[in-house]
Amino acid sequence: MLLNLASALGLAGTALAAISYKDGTDVISLSTSRVYISVNKTLGAMTGLTYDGIDVLGPVSGRIGMGYFDCYCIPAVNASVWSPSNPNPQSSRHYYVGESKNATFAVKQGTSSNGQAWIGLIMNDTYRPTGQEFQQWWFVRDGEAGYHSFTRLRFDNGTQGVNLGNVQEFRQVLSPNTPIWTQLVTNEQQYATLPSKAAIAKQVVVQDATWYYNVTAGNPYKTESSDYFTKYQYADMYGDHLAHGFYADGSNSNGTALGLWTVFNELEGYTGGPLRSDLVVDTNIYNYYLSNHRGASTLNLTSGFDRIFGPSFVYFNRDGSLQDLYKDAKAKGDRTFAADFYDEVAGLVPGYVPSSGRGDFNAKIELPKGAGVAKAVLSEIGRDFQDNVGNSSAYQYWSNVSSDCTVHIPRVRAGTYRLTIYAEGVFGQYEQDGVVVAKGDGNGAPLWVVWKGENHGKELWRIGTPDKTAGEFRHGFAPDPNHTLHQEQYRQYWGAHDFPTDFPTGVNYTIGVSSPSKDWNYVHYSRYGGTYSRPGYIIDNVNVWTVNAPVNSSFTTTGKNATLTIQLAGARTASGNLDLPEPSSNYSNVDLTVNVNGRQESLAWTIRYNESSSCSDRSGIACYTLAKKWTFPGNWLRNASGEVNVFKLALPYNASGGDVNFRNYSVSVLYDAVRLEIGE
């Protein structure tokens, strides 16, 4: 409840309890007993941030030493079209929110029902050529070690059918410029000492935003983590991600251990669901509301667009180990965290729905036999949750299914959703449209769901574990043996894993004999090369993979059909992650073919340009997931004990292409799992 309504509506120049603000000519500042924020009116950016008197941003230099919001969402400026004579077309859709010189600012104050004073700064900015509106909120509460933020993007020029294109990126960036920070942290497993200045001074560019470090002495990063540094290495899937940021071990901060964290306590306005994979930290700390770095679908800015992102919480803590402070930050990544406060300020944040407009979703789920960890997702009706972008009012929620097969998702906007359930070890997924979440719902009987799973007869064999990742294969989740932190191998720059060395005669996998973790690579390439250690290209023994399936027990094929299922954790066509045909290549659409026992005809799957992601190039293990089932006559199979069925999985020979950063990169796929069934 908002008790001090008069002050909440904007009594300028006043203070409540230990909080205050100052409105100067160039800067507006907010202060509490623990946190100080200053926002530069000209830049629309946070240029000062202290916690317990410690400067955590450092001095402004260019775009570092500040916190800012930007997007790739305005119409292209100086756009040009690709041609052989213009192989690197330039177009800029980039915009720094608040730097238009037109931004306005307002301060609001109030006191919560528990007596806690709060103060908020609201920035309004308009990109005048199109009328795109941006709003940003910063809220601080007395005694709290952090600040809360909301972000809004709106476009409505009153003309139906206007489309400004996709929101390629929309993000919040914290870019410290101070030596106090010693480690960057993605999660409990993925963290690293920041590279030394000496290493950075002699780094060698090997790819877009990727460097090789040839300096080892005094560079613990290379000893602990990798020979390479890339921002993609520290990305993460949003499904179980709660917090990320920087840690100071005290060596450069007068002995004080510190944490600076972006906490994901509400992702309803984001897109892509729990499989969304994106940047979270490198030498900056990110909060990517929208992005297609690894092929996630993005929203189009059509007339009538209006969307709120957040709330998010930027949190500080101190006097503990990296793991202890990270665990403390994660505890704030709960959808019920600060819910009462968000209800109190909802009237100041157009489009944010308070608790009175929300309900809880509860379900009891009967999972298929053999199901492991399962997730339930609420998203837009009629679409796969990865494509939750049909309109600007489509929101998303998810939770793990508990060990007693129940699922509870609190604080869902009242509405009608698609329910999707997927589980480790189970092919396919369950989908049900028309699931209603009512205001205040959650006390009645839970939704009862029976998921039988996909079954097309007797399973003859499978490769991998269906879990929407390629993690069980070679160079997937396996720990890196060459560096002391033993991080997951897939996170390395992909060129660290030399396919021709690992598979000199290609992939030749025998069911029942071969091992997925050794004999099946995490990426299937059309060609391999163009890396730091292999600048040339290998095109033989690369694009065709062989699966040998010995028949251990005879079976009948007469009158039966066989079903081959391939699930992909990601696919890369020449379109990369842009969802547009790539004019520089013939491989915007790519055929993955399967030949059975040398037959003249093959099974073909055309992976389209808008299903492509840059997963393999950008250190991913799961991006935009896909699946295909073929049904073919059972008599294509050899069925006598001792015989061998041979399957050839092929990508086009020597196929490549991509955007300006990845023009010569290979077409590729990442397998999730493959299986063959024969009808009962």
Disulfide bonds with the S-S distance in Angstrom:
Cys71-Cys73 2.05
Cys615-Cys623 2.15
